[in-house]
């Protein structure tokens, strides 16, 4: 279990690292590619790149890992949301600040966690609720225009809309995360990319030159394809809320890249928002680092009925949190029955 958790954490952090390059690099490419076409090429690049990976790994995949008809509702929801979200993000980035958009991406944690709690009944701790409060406050600070204005910036609203869509999409993906990560990413890539492509044509956006399309697809393979693949692998063990918590590192990496690549200046509001969001992220990380693990115990008991003696063995596991003070060291337990052997 411990090794699985470590692997899942590595996958979650890798997903964040891969995605972090998306906003600043997209900002550069958006000077030559319209927003909806940009969203299309990002997802098509993800689908194409991961489909090549799938060719080499399909023989290792179990039959029950493949998507089937029962997964259709979540798959459709995932694809539709993956069409809407990147279009909103690219539109927001094209008219707003890349560094602001990077940090506003952390609102995805709030959306993912709230949806996971109310629709999918995942447990949310008090630390994660505290984090949600700080991240929401930070997002509000970033969303107001400067100069003492109380008007929301339109670009920030679009980015927040994208984050909300991806929050719901994360939970749809979580519901099928036990299935093939390769198939899920390929489905996301080709269908979401094709949907965005059709929308771009219907909007009359001008088709960019091939010298810009190829870099956009390469960026999509890394920032979307590899990131989503690693995210799904992490979700299998950590769940939607926990995985999104580790994913909180992505916006900070993206903001740093915005300073390096785009030379964006730091406004006073940005610095305040960064500090507030850092506190929120610290609560998230603390929550995920609280030590919890499982033990298995086998209890045997003998009883007699109908003149026959029976021995039963019941195996159960319990998760507990360690707490340490100067005077005591104890556990909090929750017991879950796993199996009964007669």
HELIX and SHEET records of a PDB file:
HELIX    1   1 UNK A    2  UNK A   29  1                                  28    
HELIX    2   2 UNK A   35  UNK A   57  1                                  23    
HELIX    3   3 UNK A   58  UNK A   60  5                                   3    
HELIX    4   4 UNK A   63  UNK A   65  5                                   3    
HELIX    5   5 UNK A   69  UNK A   71  5                                   3    
HELIX    6   6 UNK A   72  UNK A   95  1                                  24    
HELIX    7   7 UNK A   98  UNK A  104  1                                   7    
HELIX    8   8 UNK A  107  UNK A  118  1                                  12    
HELIX    9   9 UNK A  126  UNK A  143  1                                  18    
HELIX   10  10 UNK A  154  UNK A  175  1                                  22    
HELIX   11  11 UNK A  181  UNK A  187  1                                   7    
HELIX   12  12 UNK A  188  UNK A  192  3                                   5    
HELIX   13  13 UNK A  193  UNK A  202  1                                  10    
HELIX   14  14 UNK A  210  UNK A  220  1                                  11    
HELIX   15  15 UNK A  221  UNK A  226  3                                   6    
HELIX   16  16 UNK A  227  UNK A  246  1                                  20    
HELIX   17  17 UNK A  249  UNK A  257  1                                   9    
HELIX   18  18 UNK A  258  UNK A  262  3                                   5    
HELIX   19  19 UNK A  268  UNK A  289  1                                  22    
SHEET    1   A 3 UNK A 292  UNK A 305  0                                        
SHEET    2   A 3 UNK A 308  UNK A 324 -1                                        
SHEET    3   A 3 UNK A 329  UNK A 341 -1                                        
END                                                                             
